[in-house]
Amino acid sequence: MNILYPIEWAVAWIMVQFHSLLSLFMDANSGWTWLLSIVGLTAVIRTLIIPLFVRQIRASRAMQMVAPELQAIQKKYKGKTDQESRQKQAEETMAVYREAKANPFSSCLPVLLQMPIFFALFRMLFYKLPEAAKSADGFGPLSQKLAQSAHDSTIFGSVTISSSFLAGDMSAKIIAGIIIALMCAVTFLTQKELTMRNMPPSALEGPMASTQKIMLYMLPFVYIISGPGMPIGVLMYWLTTNVWTFCQQWIIIRNSPTPGTEAEKAMQRRVNAKREKKGLEPIDFTPKKKAAPVEEQQIRVQPKKSQGGRKLSDAERLEQARAARAKAQDERRAAAEAAGEVPGVTSSSSKKRRSKNSRKR
């Protein structure tokens, strides 16, 4: 039983629908019509997984922001190899992830969800399409006539969407090589020029930076190794999804960069440049330092030792002191609210006045 059959059927159906639409103003038997149908398939798939892409961006930013805390935990347990230290390190690391709502595996979801579609498209172009072209039943929504059109239609010379670098003539090798080279270039630019610029300085050091550098060169290497065996239609799907990723990253990083990154500084410069053209003053994006709240000083009340000629007991003196302290606190709170101050936070002037009064006493 082929577990990819439902996905293969859905892939074929979407391609047939785009082919019917494109056939209204293009040659139905042209290889370019079928190639653009694959581009349309890619657009549909990437549109459906946009919510997952948003989750990936949020998870990636959360991972970048907690990078300093993770590095501090690693330094704390550096050189400790006993079981208890390893367990504590894992617990503290997971606590940081939970507090920041960061999931290190969320960034893999879009890629993992596309893998079944990728393999289904590969199987359809490499196996199902030739079989459907010879069978009267076709394959699902792909009739024998449509299958023959897709299988025999050419792009350049004798190159079809089923041709590959390894199983094709010189024209197929050249086209496949160009597509693979474009895939590598787009992926490299996405990782180098966009992703790295949108990482805070703390994330450019340590394990996360090492992972990014590995991905920077590993993905193009994977394309070079696996690309020659893929049909041109699959390579076109791969290239289209890479370009889509690049455009999505560019739009998000340009308009909503990660705080504290080079991308954010570039956005701030663009905002001030537009304001300057309009004759407006530039905005100061320098983060304001939060003033540390000053704790309210405790109120000390000296209880009376006697009242009406009668010596007070310790319990009576304590109760009297508590009542006087509560009254003083209420008066201070009312005065602060009348002056527009936040209760519990004292200004520097009031603090100076209290220090002068205490010296006079």
JOBEL-V281165 format. One record per helix or strand of 2 or more residues. SS is the DSSP state (H for helix, E for strand). FROM is the first residue (numbers start at 0). LEN is the number of residues. Records with the same first field share a line. If there is no record, write none. Layout:
SS=FROM-LEN + FROM-LEN
//
This chain:
H=4-18 + 30-18 + 49-16 + 66-10 + 82-18 + 105-29 + 143-9 + 169-29 + 200-4 + 206-23 + 231-24 + 261-16 + 313-25 + 347-13
E=305-2 + 309-2
//
